Amino acid sequence: MPLLEMHMHVDFKLDESYTPSRVSVRAGHTYQDLKEVRVVELEEPSGWVVIPLTAEATPHEPLRAFYVQLAVLANHQNGRDTHIRQVKIFSARTDSHRALPCSISTQPMALYSAVR
């Protein structure tokens, strides 16, 4: 599946030492071949942190992977546990007409056509 971005919601003001300060994103097709895609340093983050999953050499080409691992390497103030409130992974959009089993012809149906 082509992956574009990972969004991570953290809040330093509420969590302090539980907030991650260094995060590694690894991806691969099996658990044994995970490779590090990005290492992100966070300075007292609050809200959504966007981590691009495209390769640095080819920024417009999405990452293709079956497994994604988010590893917290360090926390603020040398904390032991971590609080990540939510993680979202965004993929490249495919042809929406083929993905849905029905046609979208009415406005109420179009409002609920996206899969979350």
N, C-alpha and C positions, 0 to 999 in steps of 0.2 A: 504494500500500500504506500503511495507517495505521501510523505509527511512534510509539512511546511514549517509549523511553529508549535512550540509548547508554551503555554501560559501557566504561570504558577502564582497563586495568591498567598501573600505573606504579609504580616503586619508587625513591624519592629516595636511600635509604641505599645502594643498590647502584650506581646510575647517576649520581648527583650532577649534574654539568653537562649530562648528556644528558637529564635529566628536563624535560619541558615545564612552563613556568610560566604560559603564556597560550595557550589553545586556542580556535579558532573552529569552529563547526559550521555548515555551509551546506547547504541543501537546495533541490531544485527538480525540475521534470519533464524538463528538458533541461540540458545542460552550460552553455548560454548564459543560462539564467534562474535560476541559483543565487542564493539570498538568504540572508543571515546569519540563523540562527535563534537561536543562543546564542553568547556569548563568556564563557569560564570562566577565572577566575584560580585557579591552584593554588599552595598554600603547602606545599612539601615533602611531596607526596603519597606515600603508601605503601599499595598495595593497589588495590582497585577504586574508581574515581571514577564516580559516577552523574551523567549529564547528561540532564535531562529534555528531550524534544524537542517538548513541547506548547507552544502559544503562551502567553505570559504573560497575555494578556487573557482567554483561554479555556483554563484549565488542564486541563479534563476532556476536551477534544476533541483527538484524536491528529493528528499532522502527516501530511499526505498528500504523498508525494514518490517519485520514481523514482531520483533521484541524491542521494547524500549525500557531502559532502566534509568531511574533518577536516583543518583547517589549523593547524599549530603556528606561532603568531605569535612566541613567545619561549621561551627555555629558561632554567633556573636558571643563575646565574653566567655569563651571556652565552655559553652553549655553542652550538656550530655544528650538530652533529648531534643527533638525538633518538632515544631508546629508548622505544617504546610496546610493551609486551609482548603485549597482546592487546586487541582491540576487539570488542564484541558489540553488536548492535542488536536491540532487542526490539520486536516488533510486537503489535498488538492481536490477541487470539485470535479465530479464525473458528470456524465450526461444525465441530468435529472429525470428526463422522460423515461429512460430505460430502467432507472433505479426504482421507480414507483410502479406498483401493479395496476394503478388506475390513472385515468386522465384527470387533470386539474382544470375544471371548466367553470366552477363557481368561485366567487370571492371568499366565502367562508372556508372552502376546501383549500384555497391557495394560502390562507393564513396559517394552516397547520401542515403545510407540505414539507417543511424542513424537519430533518431527523436530528434530535439532540443527543 
